[in-house]
């Protein structure tokens, strides 16, 4: 059983970590776009931004609907990252409890 569960828990933890980085990169890209540091008329930048938006928006939308409106301050990525770190700890402790 350890032969299957060990790599499965590793894969789950790796996917969570990669998604955390996708959220962080999405936030940084949105800041750079908002302050006109990068130009979204560049096709490559547009494609990266579109991918990041499509990858993060399904997870951020429900959080935004719950959080109060704070004007221009969007705390939903922070809440999502904290939730992902919590999920990562739950999975890691579950793997430890199973003995992997």
SVG drawing of the C-alpha trace seen along z (x, -y; Angstrom):
<svg xmlns="http://www.w3.org/2000/svg" viewBox="-21 -52 28 54">
<polyline fill="none" stroke="black" stroke-width="0.4" points="0.0,0.0 2.9,-2.4 4.0,-1.9 0.9,-3.6 0.1,-6.1 3.6,-7.6 3.7,-8.9 0.1,-9.9 0.6,-12.1 3.8,-13.5 1.8,-14.4 -1.0,-16.0 1.5,-18.1 3.4,-19.1 0.2,-20.2 -0.8,-22.3 2.6,-24.0 2.5,-24.6 -1.0,-26.2 0.2,-28.4 2.9,-29.7 0.4,-30.2 -1.7,-32.4 1.3,-34.4 2.5,-34.9 -1.1,-35.9 -1.2,-38.6 2.2,-39.9 1.2,-40.0 -2.0,-41.9 0.0,-44.5 2.4,-44.9 -0.4,-45.3 -2.3,-47.8 0.8,-50.0 1.6,-49.9 4.9,-48.2 4.1,-45.5 1.9,-45.9 -0.9,-43.4 -0.9,-44.3 2.1,-42.0 0.7,-38.6 3.0,-36.6 2.1,-38.6 -1.6,-38.4 -1.5,-34.6 0.3,-34.3 -2.2,-36.6 -5.1,-34.8 -3.8,-31.4 -3.3,-32.7 -6.7,-34.3 -8.4,-31.1 -6.4,-29.0 -7.1,-31.1 -10.5,-32.7 -12.6,-29.5 -11.0,-29.3 -11.0,-33.0 -14.6,-33.8 -16.3,-32.0 -13.9,-33.6 -14.6,-37.1 -18.3,-36.6 -17.9,-35.8 -15.4,-38.6 -16.6,-42.1 -15.9,-44.8 -12.8,-46.6 -12.6,-49.0 -9.5,-48.4 -8.0,-45.9 -8.6,-42.3 -7.7,-39.8 -9.1,-36.7 -5.6,-35.5 -4.3,-35.8 -7.3,-33.8 -6.8,-31.2 -3.1,-30.8 -3.8,-30.4 -6.5,-27.8 -4.0,-25.9 -1.3,-25.9 -4.0,-24.5 -4.9,-21.8 -1.2,-21.0 -0.7,-20.6 -3.8,-18.3 -2.5,-16.1 1.0,-16.0 -0.3,-15.0 -2.6,-12.4 0.4,-10.9 2.4,-11.0 -0.4,-9.3 -0.7,-6.6 3.0,-6.1 4.3,-7.1"/>
</svg>
